[in-house]
Amino acid sequence: MFQNAKVNLLLSRNPITKPLFVSPGHQVDIEDARLFTIRCCRKFKIPEPLRRAHSLAESGKNQFAKSKKRHKIIAGIGKYNG
């Protein structure tokens, strides 16, 4: 509660999992934020747009790590380590 107005809510479809904190954004009231979040949570607790963004970020991070490791191997060729 902030100045007698509800500013966020806890949303949980399963009593076993931790709840999801939902807050409204620009020109969105708390009820619309709740409904939008429920519609975006299909199979998983995390809303689908967030899941996809996380998945893309993870794959990019993994590709970067692989390229960095490959660069180290290539850069190390020809150096004496003894």
Secondary structure, DSSP 8 states (H G I E B T S, - for coil): -BTTB---EEE-SSTTS--EEE---TT--HHHHHHHHHHH-SSSSS-HHHHHHHHHHHHHHHHHHHHHHHHHHHHHTT----
